[in-house]
Amino acid sequence: MVKLRLKRCGRKQRAIYQIVAIDVRSRREGRDLQKVGFYDPIKKQTYSNVPAILDFLQKGAQPTGIVYSILRKAEFFREFQVSLDFSKF
């Protein structure tokens, strides 16, 4: 199973996170399938490769809770009408 999750990079006390598509059995810093965006919590910046994210979601990838909330704040799901069942978040 593939998940969209955050991968930490950047220097000490100055984290930047890459949004990556990664196999569920891999560790956080493991080998990813594709980088699909990044999130900078300090500058509150988000970049998303929309076609790649849509492609992974249509193939059955599940975003983690944090990635889901980041994409929701960027109004990704409202714009593209992607239906995911995240009633537990």
C-alpha positions, 0 to 999 in steps of 0.5 A: 500500500502506498501512502502520501506522507511527510519526510523531514529534511532541512537543518537542525531546528529548521525543519522543512518537510517533503510530501512524498509517496512512499510504501507503507512498510518503509521508514520515514527517511526511507526510499520514496517512490516520488516527491510530490510537494513540500511543506515549510511550517515556519514560513507557512508555505506549501507546494503541491504537484497536483497531477502527481497527487491526483494520480496517486490518489486515483491509484489508491494511495492514502494520505496521512492525517497531517498530509490530509490537513495540509492539502485541505488547507490548500483547498485541494479536495474542494477544487478537484472533488476527490472523495476520501473517507476521512471522518476519523480525522 
